[in-house]
Amino acid sequence: MAQQILEGIRVLELGQLIAGPFAAKTLADFGAHVIKVEPPGQGDPLRKWRMLHEGTSVWWEAQSRNKESICIDLRQPKGQALVRKLAAEADVLIENFRPGTMEKWGLGWDVLHADNPRLIMLRVSGYGQTGPKKDEPGFAAVAEAMAGLRHLTGEPGRAPVRAGLSLGDTIAGLHGAMGVLLALYQRDARGGEGQVIDVALYESLFNLSESLLPEYSAFGAVRQPAGGALPGIAPSNAYPCASGEYVLVAANGDAIFKRMMLAIGRADLADDPALAQNDGRVQRVDEIDAAIAAWTRTQTVESVLAVLRDAQVPSGRIYTVKDIAEDPHYRARGVIESVTSAGGLTVEVPGVVPKLSASPGAIHDRAPALGEHTDAVLKQAGFDDAAIADLRARKVIA
């Protein structure tokens, strides 16, 4: 296997659940050596989330692959001293506690930076390290609401819905990983030192908000929920088929729209000069959607996709995870991989993205059992067997 691009980068992960650990997983997939610090006993709460196999979540196998696990009680001064020592030898420290928690433990930026000026500290929180809301608890669901995402998801006049995934966490994790890479480049390629990366869940989502703010700023427009459609862009929607299933069609390019209308027998709409560009189509989106739906209702999903594929119109079925698992394109691209858990279960997990040609990422280690690497990591840090036994007897480690 080609050398991974982040080999030699040492990451200390103190976060729990999704956002911080997702950032660390992304770095680990590309070769970073990630040491995950978990509380003794139950460990990261994610181990008990969703569906379990022999007491451990199968989600754990995706989120914590390529990591090592050590158990340290951060409530004890000796545990805090251990983390401080490990941070002094690390390139990156990731934490997603409420602001002020690390400082309470004597592990704030000023302390860690004094010990290790090259350390990069990624701090992920609901509202960021500053501002009037910084001390409030913030989970992804609340961040999605504050960022405007929840207002837009759902059907007009009905209660907002969530996307079904913790987008606030994972998108913040991706922003955090991007910040780490930028900080590593600044430190190593430009002769800089370490720095703090302050990632807020709501800001990461707001960063994806496209034209929401410019439209409000310029016109006072407040975009409203629109179900499967995308307001201001036409046509792009989910349309019902004869079987009751829906098909997603994105024919909002000018030439694509014309090809689609010809393919469904609506030359009148294809040749209408008022519909040649998006701004004209938006004015008559209900008419266009009705024309497309009238055609799709007479077709199966397969026949719709066949016609639109021949017409080179972007379209697709609405996938369930079963569809994903059985799709040959996913398999051909290596987007689904198998791992064997510490408990012996073979489980499929999302593969590594993005795909680099010269230094690709890889899943090279399964997710760790709780505290599996405590002794090895501490020995590497200079602790002998007697010192480790003493820490374990004091319940500082497990």
C-alpha positions as CSV (number, residue, x, y, z in Angstrom):
1,M,0.0,0.0,0.0
2,A,1.2,3.5,-0.8
3,Q,2.4,5.6,2.1
4,Q,-0.6,7.4,3.6
5,I,-0.3,11.2,3.5
6,L,-0.8,11.8,7.2
7,E,1.6,9.0,8.4
8,G,3.6,10.4,11.3
9,I,0.9,12.8,12.5
10,R,-0.1,12.0,16.1
11,V,-3.6,12.9,17.1
12,L,-5.0,12.8,20.7
13,E,-8.8,12.5,20.6
14,L,-10.6,13.6,23.8
15,G,-14.1,14.0,22.2
16,Q,-17.1,11.9,22.5
17,L,-20.1,10.8,20.3
18,I,-19.9,12.3,16.8
19,A,-18.4,15.6,15.8
20,G,-14.9,15.5,17.2
21,P,-14.5,11.8,16.7
22,F,-15.7,12.1,13.1
23,A,-12.9,14.6,12.5
24,A,-10.4,12.2,14.0
25,K,-11.8,9.3,11.9
26,T,-11.3,11.4,8.8
27,L,-7.6,12.0,9.7
28,A,-7.1,8.4,10.7
29,D,-8.4,7.2,7.4
30,F,-5.4,9.0,5.8
31,G,-2.8,7.6,8.1
32,A,-2.8,9.8,11.2
33,H,-2.1,7.9,14.4
34,V,-5.2,8.6,16.5
35,I,-5.2,7.8,20.2
36,K,-8.7,8.0,21.6
37,V,-9.1,8.8,25.3
38,E,-12.2,7.3,26.8
39,P,-13.5,7.4,30.4
40,P,-13.1,4.1,32.3
41,G,-16.2,1.9,32.6
42,Q,-18.5,2.5,29.7
43,G,-16.2,4.5,27.4
44,D,-17.5,6.8,24.7
45,P,-21.4,6.8,24.9
46,L,-21.5,6.1,21.1
47,R,-20.6,2.5,22.1
48,K,-24.2,2.2,23.3
49,W,-26.0,4.1,20.6
50,R,-28.4,2.6,18.1
51,M,-28.2,-1.2,17.4
52,L,-25.8,-3.3,19.5
53,H,-23.9,-6.5,18.9
54,E,-22.7,-8.2,22.1
55,G,-23.1,-4.8,23.9
56,T,-21.3,-2.6,21.4
57,S,-22.9,-0.4,18.7
58,V,-22.2,-1.4,15.1
59,W,-21.9,2.3,14.5
60,W,-18.7,2.2,16.6
61,E,-17.1,0.1,13.9
62,A,-17.5,2.9,11.4
63,Q,-16.7,5.9,13.6
64,S,-13.7,4.4,15.4
65,R,-11.9,2.4,12.8
66,N,-8.1,3.1,12.6
67,K,-8.0,4.4,16.2
68,E,-6.4,3.2,19.4
69,S,-8.3,3.3,22.7
70,I,-6.9,4.2,26.1
71,C,-9.0,4.7,29.3
72,I,-8.1,7.7,31.5
73,D,-10.2,9.3,34.2
74,L,-10.1,13.0,33.4
75,R,-11.8,13.9,36.6
76,Q,-8.6,13.0,38.5
77,P,-5.5,15.2,38.6
78,K,-3.3,12.3,37.7
79,G,-5.5,11.6,34.7
80,Q,-5.2,15.2,33.7
81,A,-1.5,15.0,34.1
82,L,-1.4,11.9,31.8
83,V,-3.3,13.7,29.1
84,R,-1.0,16.7,29.4
85,K,2.0,14.5,28.9
86,L,0.5,12.8,25.9
87,A,-0.5,16.2,24.4
88,A,3.1,17.4,24.8
89,E,4.1,14.8,22.3
90,A,1.1,15.1,19.9
91,D,0.6,17.1,16.7
92,V,-3.1,17.5,17.2
93,L,-5.6,17.4,20.1
94,I,-9.3,17.1,19.3
95,E,-12.0,17.9,21.9
96,N,-15.7,18.5,21.7
97,F,-16.6,19.3,25.3
98,R,-18.6,22.3,26.4
99,P,-16.3,25.4,26.4
100,G,-14.5,25.8,29.7
101,T,-14.3,22.0,30.4
102,M,-10.7,21.6,29.3
103,E,-9.7,24.7,31.3
104,K,-11.4,23.3,34.4
105,W,-9.2,20.2,34.0
106,G,-6.1,22.3,33.6
107,L,-5.9,21.4,30.0
108,G,-6.7,24.7,28.4
109,W,-4.9,26.1,25.3
110,D,-2.5,28.3,27.3
111,V,-1.3,25.3,29.3
112,L,-1.0,22.9,26.3
113,H,0.6,25.5,24.0
114,A,3.2,26.3,26.6
115,D,4.1,22.6,26.9
116,N,4.0,22.0,23.1
117,P,4.1,25.1,20.9
118,R,3.6,22.9,17.8
119,L,0.3,21.5,19.0
120,I,-2.8,22.1,17.0
121,M,-6.0,22.1,19.1
122,L,-9.3,21.4,17.4
123,R,-12.2,22.6,19.6
124,V,-15.7,21.6,18.4
125,S,-18.7,22.9,20.3
126,G,-22.3,23.9,19.7
127,Y,-21.8,27.6,19.6
128,G,-18.1,28.2,19.6
129,Q,-15.6,29.2,22.2
130,T,-16.8,32.8,22.3
131,G,-20.1,34.7,22.1
132,P,-23.2,35.0,24.4
133,K,-24.3,31.4,23.8
134,K,-20.9,29.7,24.3
135,D,-21.7,28.2,27.6
136,E,-25.1,26.7,26.5
137,P,-25.3,23.0,25.7
138,G,-25.4,22.4,22.0
139,F,-26.3,19.2,20.1
140,A,-26.5,18.8,16.4
141,A,-30.3,18.9,16.4
142,V,-30.3,22.4,18.0
143,A,-27.5,23.6,15.7
144,E,-29.5,22.5,12.7
145,A,-32.4,24.6,13.9
146,M,-30.2,27.7,14.6
147,A,-28.5,27.4,11.3
148,G,-31.8,27.5,9.4
149,L,-31.7,24.0,8.2
150,R,-34.7,22.7,10.2
151,H,-36.9,25.5,8.9
152,L,-36.3,24.4,5.4
153,T,-36.8,20.7,5.8
154,G,-40.3,19.4,5.4
155,E,-43.6,20.2,3.6
156,P,-45.1,23.7,3.6
157,G,-47.4,24.2,6.5
158,R,-46.2,21.2,8.4
159,A,-43.8,20.7,11.3
160,P,-40.1,20.8,10.5
161,V,-38.4,17.4,10.1
162,R,-34.8,16.3,10.5
163,A,-32.8,14.8,7.7
164,G,-32.6,11.5,9.5
165,L,-28.9,11.9,10.2
166,S,-26.8,14.1,12.6
167,L,-25.7,16.4,9.9
168,G,-24.7,19.1,12.3
169,D,-22.1,16.8,13.9
170,T,-20.6,15.2,10.8
171,I,-20.5,18.5,8.8
172,A,-18.8,20.1,11.8
173,G,-16.4,17.2,11.9
174,L,-15.5,17.7,8.3
175,H,-14.9,21.4,8.9
176,G,-12.7,20.5,11.8
177,A,-10.6,18.0,9.8
178,M,-10.2,20.7,7.1
179,G,-9.1,23.1,9.8
180,V,-6.5,20.7,11.1
181,L,-5.1,20.1,7.6
182,L,-4.8,23.9,7.0
183,A,-3.1,24.3,10.4
184,L,-0.7,21.5,9.7
185,Y,0.2,23.1,6.4
186,Q,0.7,26.5,8.1
187,R,2.9,24.9,10.8
188,D,5.0,22.5,8.6
189,A,5.2,24.2,5.2
190,R,5.3,27.8,6.3
191,G,7.3,27.6,9.6
192,G,4.5,28.4,11.9
193,E,3.5,27.1,15.3
194,G,0.4,25.4,16.5
195,Q,-2.9,27.1,16.8
196,V,-6.5,26.7,17.9
197,I,-9.3,25.8,15.5
198,D,-12.7,26.9,16.8
199,V,-15.5,25.0,15.1
200,A,-19.1,25.6,16.0
201,L,-21.8,23.1,14.9
202,Y,-24.3,25.8,13.8
203,E,-21.6,27.8,11.9
204,S,-20.6,24.7,10.0
205,L,-24.1,24.2,8.8
206,F,-24.6,27.9,8.1
207,N,-21.5,27.8,5.9
208,L,-23.6,25.5,3.6
209,S,-26.6,27.9,3.5
210,E,-26.1,28.9,-0.2
211,S,-28.2,32.0,-1.1
212,L,-30.3,32.2,2.1
213,L,-28.6,35.2,3.6
214,P,-27.8,37.2,0.4
215,E,-31.5,36.9,-0.6
216,Y,-32.7,38.1,2.8
217,S,-30.1,40.9,2.8
218,A,-30.9,42.1,-0.7
219,F,-34.7,41.5,-0.9
220,G,-35.9,40.7,2.6
221,A,-36.8,37.3,1.3
222,V,-37.2,34.4,3.8
223,R,-37.0,31.1,2.0
224,Q,-39.8,28.7,3.1
225,P,-39.9,24.9,3.2
226,A,-40.8,23.4,-0.2
227,G,-40.9,19.6,0.3
228,G,-38.9,17.8,-2.4
229,A,-38.5,20.9,-4.6
230,L,-35.7,23.5,-4.5
231,P,-37.2,27.0,-4.7
232,G,-35.9,29.2,-7.4
233,I,-34.5,26.3,-9.5
234,A,-36.7,24.5,-11.9
235,P,-37.4,21.7,-12.4
236,S,-35.9,19.8,-9.6
237,N,-38.2,17.6,-7.5
238,A,-39.4,14.1,-6.5
239,Y,-42.2,12.8,-8.8
240,P,-44.6,9.9,-8.2
241,C,-44.5,6.8,-10.3
242,A,-47.2,4.2,-11.0
243,S,-46.0,1.9,-8.2
244,G,-46.3,4.7,-5.6
245,E,-42.5,5.1,-5.4
246,Y,-40.9,8.4,-6.2
247,V,-38.1,9.3,-8.7
248,L,-35.8,12.2,-8.3
249,V,-35.4,14.4,-11.4
250,A,-33.0,17.4,-11.7
251,A,-33.6,18.8,-15.1
252,N,-32.8,22.4,-14.2
253,G,-30.1,23.0,-16.8
254,D,-31.4,24.8,-19.9
255,A,-30.4,22.2,-22.4
256,I,-31.3,19.4,-20.0
257,F,-34.8,20.8,-19.6
258,K,-35.4,20.9,-23.3
259,R,-34.2,17.3,-23.7
260,M,-36.5,16.1,-20.9
261,M,-39.6,17.8,-22.3
262,L,-39.0,16.2,-25.7
263,A,-38.4,12.8,-24.1
264,I,-41.8,13.0,-22.3
265,G,-43.7,14.2,-25.3
266,R,-44.0,17.9,-24.3
267,A,-42.4,19.6,-27.3
268,D,-44.7,22.6,-26.5
269,L,-42.8,23.2,-23.3
270,A,-39.4,22.3,-24.8
271,D,-39.9,25.0,-27.5
272,D,-41.5,27.7,-25.4
273,P,-39.1,30.6,-25.4
274,A,-40.4,31.7,-22.0
275,L,-39.0,28.5,-20.5
276,A,-35.6,28.6,-22.2
277,Q,-33.9,29.8,-19.0
278,N,-34.3,29.1,-15.3
279,D,-35.8,32.5,-14.3
280,G,-38.7,31.9,-16.8
281,R,-39.2,28.3,-15.7
282,V,-39.4,29.4,-12.0
283,Q,-42.4,31.5,-12.9
284,R,-44.2,28.5,-14.2
285,V,-42.8,25.8,-12.0
286,D,-46.2,24.4,-10.9
287,E,-47.1,23.9,-14.6
288,I,-43.8,22.2,-15.3
289,D,-44.0,19.9,-12.2
290,A,-47.5,19.0,-13.1
291,A,-46.4,18.0,-16.7
292,I,-43.6,15.8,-15.4
293,A,-45.8,14.2,-12.7
294,A,-48.5,13.4,-15.3
295,W,-45.9,11.4,-17.2
296,T,-44.2,9.7,-14.3
297,R,-47.5,8.5,-12.9
298,T,-48.0,6.4,-16.0
299,Q,-44.5,4.8,-15.6
300,T,-42.5,2.5,-13.4
301,V,-39.4,3.9,-11.7
302,E,-37.3,1.7,-14.0
303,S,-39.0,3.0,-17.2
304,V,-38.7,6.6,-16.1
305,L,-35.0,6.1,-15.4
306,A,-34.5,4.4,-18.7
307,V,-36.1,7.2,-20.7
308,L,-34.2,9.9,-18.8
309,R,-30.9,8.1,-19.0
310,D,-31.3,8.0,-22.8
311,A,-32.1,11.7,-22.8
312,Q,-29.1,12.4,-20.5
313,V,-31.3,13.9,-17.8
314,P,-29.9,13.6,-14.2
315,S,-32.3,11.3,-12.3
316,G,-32.4,8.5,-9.8
317,R,-34.5,6.4,-7.5
318,I,-34.8,7.3,-3.9
319,Y,-32.4,4.9,-2.2
320,T,-32.9,3.1,1.1
321,V,-29.8,1.6,2.7
322,K,-30.8,-1.7,1.2
323,D,-30.6,-0.2,-2.3
324,I,-27.2,1.2,-1.4
325,A,-25.9,-2.1,-0.1
326,E,-27.0,-3.8,-3.3
327,D,-25.9,-1.2,-5.8
328,P,-23.0,-2.3,-8.1
329,H,-21.7,1.2,-8.5
330,Y,-21.1,1.5,-4.7
331,R,-19.2,-1.8,-4.9
332,A,-17.2,-0.9,-7.9
333,R,-16.0,2.3,-6.4
334,G,-15.1,0.7,-3.1
335,V,-17.4,2.9,-1.1
336,I,-18.5,0.0,1.0
337,E,-15.9,-2.0,2.9
338,S,-16.1,-4.9,5.4
339,V,-14.5,-4.9,8.9
340,T,-14.4,-7.5,11.6
341,S,-15.2,-6.1,15.0
342,A,-13.3,-7.0,18.2
343,G,-16.3,-9.3,19.0
344,G,-15.9,-11.2,15.7
345,L,-18.8,-9.6,13.8
346,T,-18.2,-8.9,10.1
347,V,-20.0,-5.7,9.3
348,E,-20.0,-3.4,6.3
349,V,-19.1,0.3,6.8
350,P,-18.7,3.3,4.6
351,G,-15.4,3.3,2.8
352,V,-12.8,6.1,2.7
353,V,-13.4,9.3,0.8
354,P,-12.1,11.3,-0.9
355,K,-10.1,9.1,-3.2
356,L,-6.5,10.2,-3.7
357,S,-4.5,8.5,-6.5
358,A,-1.0,8.7,-5.1
359,S,-1.7,8.5,-1.3
360,P,-5.1,6.9,-0.8
361,G,-6.7,6.5,2.6
362,A,-7.5,3.0,3.9
363,I,-9.2,1.1,6.7
364,H,-6.2,-0.7,8.2
365,D,-7.4,-1.4,11.8
366,R,-10.8,-2.3,13.3
367,A,-12.4,-0.2,15.9
368,P,-10.7,-0.8,19.3
369,A,-12.1,-2.5,22.4
370,L,-12.4,-0.2,25.4
371,G,-9.0,0.5,26.8
372,E,-7.3,-2.0,24.4
373,H,-4.2,0.1,23.9
374,T,-3.8,1.8,27.3
375,D,-0.7,-0.1,28.4
376,A,1.0,0.1,25.0
377,V,0.4,3.9,24.7
378,L,1.6,4.6,28.2
379,K,4.7,2.4,27.7
380,Q,5.5,4.3,24.6
381,A,5.2,7.5,26.6
382,G,7.8,6.3,29.1
383,F,5.8,4.6,31.8
384,D,7.1,1.3,33.1
385,D,5.0,-1.7,34.3
386,A,5.1,-0.6,37.9
387,A,3.9,3.0,37.1
388,I,1.1,1.6,35.0
389,A,0.0,-0.8,37.7
390,D,0.0,2.0,40.2
391,L,-2.2,4.2,38.0
392,R,-4.5,1.3,37.5
393,A,-4.7,0.6,41.2
394,R,-5.7,4.3,41.8
395,K,-8.4,3.9,39.0
396,V,-6.7,6.7,37.0
397,I,-6.6,4.3,34.0
398,A,-8.4,1.1,33.1
